[in-house]
């Protein structure tokens, strides 16, 4: 019999992104401080058209070239709520 509930083991996705010139760098992970290795991070325009998708590297990071127009970046590992960062926030 387990002494812990499933919710006690839950961890939420987190992501921080920054922009320098035309390069966007995002670092993804989880609320328990574990890294998000080989997870897919996606970039969409406001019509939900996929612009780019990259897998996180050994440092839990991805880089994108900033697109023309408005966009957002999503980390959705398939559990809990996905994380979205709006391009205008960078």
C-alpha positions in Angstrom: 0.0 0.0 0.0 1.4 3.4 -1.0 1.6 6.1 1.6 1.7 8.9 -1.0 -1.1 10.1 -3.2 -0.6 10.7 -6.9 -1.0 14.4 -6.4 1.9 14.5 -4.0 4.2 13.3 -6.8 2.9 15.8 -9.3 5.3 18.3 -10.9 4.3 21.0 -13.2 6.1 22.1 -16.4 8.0 25.4 -16.3 9.7 27.4 -19.0 11.7 30.6 -19.3 12.5 32.3 -22.6 14.6 35.2 -23.6 15.3 37.0 -26.9 18.6 38.4 -28.0 18.6 40.1 -31.5 16.8 37.5 -33.6 17.5 34.5 -31.4 15.0 33.1 -28.9 16.4 30.7 -26.2 14.1 28.8 -23.9 14.9 26.6 -20.9 12.3 24.0 -19.9 12.0 21.9 -16.7 9.6 21.0 -14.0 8.5 22.5 -10.7 10.5 19.9 -8.8 13.7 21.3 -10.4 14.2 18.4 -12.7 15.3 19.1 -16.3 13.1 18.6 -19.3 15.5 16.6 -21.5 14.6 15.7 -25.1 11.2 17.3 -24.7 9.6 19.1 -27.7 9.1 22.8 -27.5 6.8 24.3 -30.2 6.4 27.8 -31.6 3.0 28.8 -33.1 1.5 31.9 -34.7 -1.7 33.3 -33.3 -3.7 31.2 -35.8 -2.2 28.1 -34.1 -0.1 27.3 -37.1 3.0 25.4 -36.1 6.1 27.6 -37.0 8.8 25.5 -35.5 9.5 22.6 -33.1 12.7 21.7 -31.4 13.8 19.1 -28.8 15.5 20.3 -25.7 19.2 19.5 -25.4 21.3 18.1 -22.5 20.8 21.5 -20.8 17.0 21.5 -21.2 17.3 24.4 -23.8 16.1 25.1 -27.3 16.8 28.0 -29.7 14.6 29.4 -32.3 14.9 32.2 -34.9 12.3 34.8 -34.2 9.6 34.8 -36.8 7.9 37.8 -38.4 4.7 38.6 -36.7 3.1 37.5 -33.5 3.9 34.1 -31.9 3.9 32.1 -28.8 6.0 29.2 -27.5 4.5 26.1 -25.8 6.0 23.4 -23.6 3.4 20.6 -23.3 4.9 17.4 -21.9 1.4 15.8 -21.9 0.5 16.0 -18.3 -0.7 18.9 -16.1 -1.2 22.2 -17.9 1.1 23.3 -20.7 3.3 26.4 -20.4 3.0 29.2 -22.9 5.2 32.2 -23.4 4.0 35.0 -25.6 6.5 36.5 -28.0 5.5 40.1 -27.0 6.8 39.3 -23.5 10.3 38.7 -24.6 
